[in-house]
Amino acid sequence: MFTARTPEQAYADPWLLPLTQRLAQLCRSRRRVAYYYEEPNTSTFRYRGYNMAQLLNAADEVGVQENSACWFHRADLEQAGEEIAASADLLVVCRSGYESRLLRLITAFRRRDKKVLFDIDDLVFDTRYAHLVMNTLDQDIDAAHWWDFWFGYLGRMRATLDLCDGAITTNAFLAARLAECTDQPVRVVPNFINREQRAISDQVWQDKVDSGFARNGEFTLGYFSGSPSHNHDYGLVEPAIAALMARRPELRLLTAGYIAPGPHLEPFKNRLQHAPFQDWVNLQRLVGSVELNLMPLAPNVFTDCKSALKYFESAIVGTLSIASPSANYATAIQHGVTGYLARGHEWEQQIEQVLDTLQRYPEMAAQARQDALARFDGPAHRSALLAALGWA
């Protein structure tokens, strides 16, 4: 584990603003976009609503602010749905299923001949994949209520998509799946780093550099889970960790969030650490403390649609990742240069290779960070976002 310790940051959700303030923010500039998501959260809403609005609200390269954007939720619609539709030039509906209040909002935009776009970050709009989604998320396929839930969830997402004039998504692989379900245009705007993430990550990186990448003699693997649906993915790598711990006494495992080590690691429980769910700013400190970020995914169409955010959020704090070669991980990571790729049977060998070549770590970490900032920092995607909105 790295010994540099960046101080804990005071955190409060930056999007919890009064409705009046959000409406005023929407109306600041000539071109205005309203982002809709059912309820604010730190996952989809942050990446596809808050981050997009933050980027649009920033001045362009010559200091002109032509665009303004803000986010709204289901609880706002009864009071302000018509005002939102009157004030914004277009609406982006982020991963929200069909229901009456949303339909009224979309209809209010349509009455004014204003465009409505659908933004989605997962393969959750096509009922043909219901069985695959449930299997991947390790849910009980013999329980009827899960079938009711997922057919309802996927079907409602598709119904929202069908009401929209186009779609935006996170990567080309997922865009191709969207194109199978709609005749409307589909554009790609990747997930990216926001200003708050960049600020804390720069500090974590600099603290590691200033310490000379000093370590405490232990080598810590990190598995960071932002939702309780990753048990199946984590299970792919646990046997390899157990085999390595049996012969590498320096190896440790840090898990964080909604995951718990399984029976393979019971003999090594004194070498396991667990951290509770972290806010997304201080999570960067935790990721920056470990030597290797584990990113296993079961190989299938659903996981191939996942974006590369776990790679770039690790890379910007100078922590290397080892990932399954899914469509987007394999595109994001240059094996042996900015991180590592491992198929199902290669995890043990690949982790041990990193253990045995630690002298390369600082150079690779610097390359990974440079790559992440070049390809996944927010300003790099301003043009793609404007094009997706029809404002290029």
Buried (B, 14 or more C-beta within 10 A) or exposed (E): BBBBEBEEBEEEEEBEBEBEEBBBBBEEBEBBBBBBBBEBEBEBBBBBBBBBBBBBBBEEEEEEBEBBBBBBBBEBBEEBBBBBBEBBBBBBBBBBBBEEBBEBBBBBBBEEEBBBBBBBBBBBBBBEBBEBBBBBBBBEEEEEEBBEBBEEBBBBBBBBBEBBBBBBBBBEBBBEBBBEBBEBEBBBBBBBBBBBBBEBBBBBBEBBBEEEBEBEEEBBBBBBBBEEBBBBBBBBBBBBBBBBBEEBEEBBBBBBBBBEBEEBBEEBEEBBBEBEBBEBBBBBBBBBBBBBBBBBBBBBBBBBBBBBBBBBBBBBBBBBBBBBBBBBBBBBBBBEEBBBBBEEEBBBEBBBBBBEEEEEBBEBBBBBBEBBBEBBBBBBBBEBBBEBBBBE
